Amino acid sequence: MLAAEAGIAGRKPAAATSALWTLACLVAMGAFAALLLAMGRSAICPCGTVELWHGAANDDGTSQHVSDWYSLSHVIHGFLFYGAAHLVGRLRGRALGFGAALFAAILVEGGWELLENSAFIIDRYRETTASDAYAGDSVLNSMADIAFMALGFFVARLAPVWTVVLAAIFMELLALYVIRDNLTLNVLMILWPLDAVRDWQAAVR
């Protein structure tokens, strides 16, 4: 009886901690949504409709709906953030709590969404990439991007490392084949734009 009671008592703090981190993650997402609205971002696509999937890569619906080809990049963000959290835990000699690590990942991803929707980055995309129609994300799309990152984070926690690596490679190659863009090229063209890559991407847009 005492052992059973001790076991239940031992689970309560863990459950309470998990609930607190879940609440913190939701509050953080709400705060990012409010900040994006304050920046003048549209809540949904300016077209007035909401699509679960938008398959075009460079039109006025890109990054305005729930998901698109760039959602794959955000899943990979989750893979990378989980790997970074695991590495930090190894370096400090004590694993990070999952809730704390996910919360930190949401803060980083949300921070990127704010930066990505700044005038500087929007203009940078237009100037250096083939996404000359890019006008920033809707708040709906930004929140979905954070959710896709969280999905990747959960998958990385549950799946074997080799599965996660293969999944990331597959998603990068799939996006490259379909829209001639992916996370790798996105980072490359923002930091070190190449005319040859931009011309190759623009050939099918």
CORWO-V447395 format. One record per residue. N is the residue number from 0. RES is the residue in three letters. SS is DSSP state (~ for helix, > for strand, _ for the rest). PHI is phi as a letter, one per 30 degrees, with the letter a starting at -180 (* if undefined). NEAR is the number of other ideal C-beta (glycine too) atoms within 12 Angstrom. Layout:
n:N res:RES ss:SS phi:PHI near:NEAR
n:N res:RES ss:SS phi:PHI near:NEAR
This chain:
n:0 res:MET ss:_ phi:* near:7
n:1 res:LEU ss:~ phi:d near:8
n:2 res:ALA ss:~ phi:d near:9
n:3 res:ALA ss:~ phi:d near:10
n:4 res:GLU ss:~ phi:d near:11
n:5 res:ALA ss:~ phi:d near:11
n:6 res:GLY ss:~ phi:d near:12
n:7 res:ILE ss:~ phi:d near:14
n:8 res:ALA ss:~ phi:d near:14
n:9 res:GLY ss:~ phi:d near:13
n:10 res:ARG ss:~ phi:d near:14
n:11 res:LYS ss:~ phi:d near:14
n:12 res:PRO ss:~ phi:e near:13
n:13 res:ALA ss:~ phi:d near:17
n:14 res:ALA ss:~ phi:d near:15
n:15 res:ALA ss:~ phi:d near:15
n:16 res:THR ss:~ phi:d near:18
n:17 res:SER ss:~ phi:d near:20
n:18 res:ALA ss:~ phi:d near:15
n:19 res:LEU ss:~ phi:d near:18
n:20 res:TRP ss:~ phi:d near:26
n:21 res:THR ss:~ phi:d near:21
n:22 res:LEU ss:~ phi:d near:16
n:23 res:ALA ss:~ phi:d near:22
n:24 res:CYS ss:~ phi:d near:33
n:25 res:LEU ss:~ phi:d near:23
n:26 res:VAL ss:~ phi:d near:18
n:27 res:ALA ss:~ phi:d near:30
n:28 res:MET ss:~ phi:d near:31
n:29 res:GLY ss:~ phi:d near:19
n:30 res:ALA ss:~ phi:d near:22
n:31 res:PHE ss:~ phi:d near:35
n:32 res:ALA ss:~ phi:d near:31
n:33 res:ALA ss:~ phi:d near:19
n:34 res:LEU ss:~ phi:d near:23
n:35 res:LEU ss:~ phi:d near:33
n:36 res:LEU ss:~ phi:d near:21
n:37 res:ALA ss:~ phi:d near:14
n:38 res:MET ss:_ phi:d near:25
n:39 res:GLY ss:_ phi:j near:17
n:40 res:ARG ss:_ phi:d near:32
n:41 res:SER ss:_ phi:d near:26
n:42 res:ALA ss:_ phi:d near:22
n:43 res:ILE ss:_ phi:b near:26
n:44 res:CYS ss:_ phi:e near:28
n:45 res:PRO ss:_ phi:e near:22
n:46 res:CYS ss:_ phi:d near:17
n:47 res:GLY ss:_ phi:i near:14
n:48 res:THR ss:_ phi:c near:16
n:49 res:VAL ss:_ phi:b near:22
n:50 res:GLU ss:_ phi:c near:23
n:51 res:LEU ss:_ phi:d near:14
n:52 res:TRP ss:_ phi:b near:17
n:53 res:HIS ss:> phi:b near:31
n:54 res:GLY ss:_ phi:d near:19
n:55 res:ALA ss:_ phi:d near:23
n:56 res:ALA ss:_ phi:c near:32
n:57 res:ASN ss:_ phi:a near:30
n:58 res:ASP ss:_ phi:b near:21
n:59 res:ASP ss:_ phi:d near:22
n:60 res:GLY ss:_ phi:c near:32
n:61 res:THR ss:_ phi:d near:34
n:62 res:SER ss:_ phi:i near:43
n:63 res:GLN ss:_ phi:c near:37
n:64 res:HIS ss:_ phi:c near:35
n:65 res:VAL ss:_ phi:d near:28
n:66 res:SER ss:_ phi:b near:28
n:67 res:ASP ss:> phi:a near:36
n:68 res:TRP ss:_ phi:d near:33
n:69 res:TYR ss:_ phi:d near:42
n:70 res:SER ss:~ phi:d near:37
n:71 res:LEU ss:~ phi:e near:36
n:72 res:SER ss:~ phi:d near:35
n:73 res:HIS ss:~ phi:d near:44
n:74 res:VAL ss:~ phi:d near:39
n:75 res:ILE ss:~ phi:d near:38
n:76 res:HIS ss:~ phi:e near:39
n:77 res:GLY ss:~ phi:d near:40
n:78 res:PHE ss:~ phi:e near:39
n:79 res:LEU ss:~ phi:d near:28
n:80 res:PHE ss:~ phi:d near:39
n:81 res:TYR ss:~ phi:d near:36
n:82 res:GLY ss:~ phi:d near:26
n:83 res:ALA ss:~ phi:d near:21
n:84 res:ALA ss:~ phi:d near:30
n:85 res:HIS ss:~ phi:d near:23
n:86 res:LEU ss:~ phi:d near:15
n:87 res:VAL ss:~ phi:d near:20
n:88 res:GLY ss:~ phi:d near:19
n:89 res:ARG ss:~ phi:d near:13
n:90 res:LEU ss:~ phi:d near:12
n:91 res:ARG ss:~ phi:d near:11
n:92 res:GLY ss:_ phi:i near:8
n:93 res:ARG ss:_ phi:a near:10
n:94 res:ALA ss:_ phi:d near:17
n:95 res:LEU ss:_ phi:d near:27
n:96 res:GLY ss:_ phi:d near:21
n:97 res:PHE ss:~ phi:d near:27
n:98 res:GLY ss:~ phi:d near:29
n:99 res:ALA ss:~ phi:d near:23
n:100 res:ALA ss:~ phi:d near:30
n:101 res:LEU ss:~ phi:d near:35
n:102 res:PHE ss:~ phi:e near:31
n:103 res:ALA ss:~ phi:d near:28
n:104 res:ALA ss:~ phi:d near:42
n:105 res:ILE ss:~ phi:d near:40
n:106 res:LEU ss:~ phi:d near:25
n:107 res:VAL ss:~ phi:d near:28
n:108 res:GLU ss:~ phi:d near:38
n:109 res:GLY ss:~ phi:d near:37
n:110 res:GLY ss:~ phi:d near:23
n:111 res:TRP ss:~ phi:d near:30
n:112 res:GLU ss:~ phi:d near:39
n:113 res:LEU ss:~ phi:d near:31
n:114 res:LEU ss:~ phi:d near:24
n:115 res:GLU ss:~ phi:d near:36
n:116 res:ASN ss:_ phi:c near:36
n:117 res:SER ss:_ phi:d near:21
n:118 res:ALA ss:~ phi:e near:17
n:119 res:PHE ss:~ phi:d near:16
n:120 res:ILE ss:~ phi:d near:27
n:121 res:ILE ss:~ phi:e near:26
n:122 res:ASP ss:~ phi:d near:19
n:123 res:ARG ss:~ phi:d near:23
n:124 res:TYR ss:~ phi:e near:33
n:125 res:ARG ss:~ phi:d near:22
n:126 res:GLU ss:~ phi:d near:18
n:127 res:THR ss:~ phi:c near:27
n:128 res:THR ss:_ phi:b near:37
n:129 res:ALA ss:_ phi:d near:31
n:130 res:SER ss:_ phi:d near:38
n:131 res:ASP ss:_ phi:d near:22
n:132 res:ALA ss:_ phi:c near:21
n:133 res:TYR ss:_ phi:d near:34
n:134 res:ALA ss:_ phi:b near:29
n:135 res:GLY ss:_ phi:j near:34
n:136 res:ASP ss:_ phi:c near:43
n:137 res:SER ss:_ phi:d near:37
n:138 res:VAL ss:~ phi:d near:36
n:139 res:LEU ss:~ phi:e near:32
n:140 res:ASN ss:~ phi:d near:41
n:141 res:SER ss:~ phi:d near:42
n:142 res:MET ss:~ phi:d near:37
n:143 res:ALA ss:~ phi:d near:35
n:144 res:ASP ss:~ phi:d near:42
n:145 res:ILE ss:~ phi:d near:43
n:146 res:ALA ss:~ phi:d near:32
n:147 res:PHE ss:~ phi:d near:34
n:148 res:MET ss:~ phi:d near:42
n:149 res:ALA ss:~ phi:d near:39
n:150 res:LEU ss:~ phi:e near:30
n:151 res:GLY ss:~ phi:d near:36
n:152 res:PHE ss:~ phi:d near:39
n:153 res:PHE ss:~ phi:d near:24
n:154 res:VAL ss:~ phi:d near:28
n:155 res:ALA ss:~ phi:d near:34
n:156 res:ARG ss:~ phi:d near:28
n:157 res:LEU ss:~ phi:c near:17
n:158 res:ALA ss:_ phi:c near:21
n:159 res:PRO ss:_ phi:d near:12
n:160 res:VAL ss:~ phi:e near:17
n:161 res:TRP ss:~ phi:d near:11
n:162 res:THR ss:~ phi:d near:16
n:163 res:VAL ss:~ phi:d near:28
n:164 res:VAL ss:~ phi:d near:19
n:165 res:LEU ss:~ phi:d near:16
n:166 res:ALA ss:~ phi:d near:25
n:167 res:ALA ss:~ phi:d near:32
n:168 res:ILE ss:~ phi:d near:20
n:169 res:PHE ss:~ phi:d near:19
n:170 res:MET ss:~ phi:d near:32
n:171 res:GLU ss:~ phi:d near:28
n:172 res:LEU ss:~ phi:d near:21
n:173 res:LEU ss:~ phi:d near:22
n:174 res:ALA ss:~ phi:d near:30
n:175 res:LEU ss:~ phi:d near:26
n:176 res:TYR ss:~ phi:d near:16
n:177 res:VAL ss:~ phi:d near:21
n:178 res:ILE ss:~ phi:c near:36
n:179 res:ARG ss:_ phi:h near:28
n:180 res:ASP ss:_ phi:a near:39
n:181 res:ASN ss:_ phi:a near:32
n:182 res:LEU ss:~ phi:d near:33
n:183 res:THR ss:~ phi:d near:24
n:184 res:LEU ss:~ phi:d near:31
n:185 res:ASN ss:~ phi:d near:38
n:186 res:VAL ss:~ phi:d near:21
n:187 res:LEU ss:~ phi:e near:20
n:188 res:MET ss:~ phi:d near:32
n:189 res:ILE ss:~ phi:d near:29
n:190 res:LEU ss:~ phi:d near:14
n:191 res:TRP ss:_ phi:b near:15
n:192 res:PRO ss:_ phi:d near:23
n:193 res:LEU ss:_ phi:b near:17
n:194 res:ASP ss:~ phi:d near:15
n:195 res:ALA ss:~ phi:d near:14
n:196 res:VAL ss:~ phi:d near:25
n:197 res:ARG ss:~ phi:d near:27
n:198 res:ASP ss:~ phi:d near:16
n:199 res:TRP ss:~ phi:d near:19
n:200 res:GLN ss:~ phi:d near:31
n:201 res:ALA ss:~ phi:d near:21
n:202 res:ALA ss:_ phi:d near:13
n:203 res:VAL ss:_ phi:c near:16
n:204 res:ARG ss:_ phi:c near:22
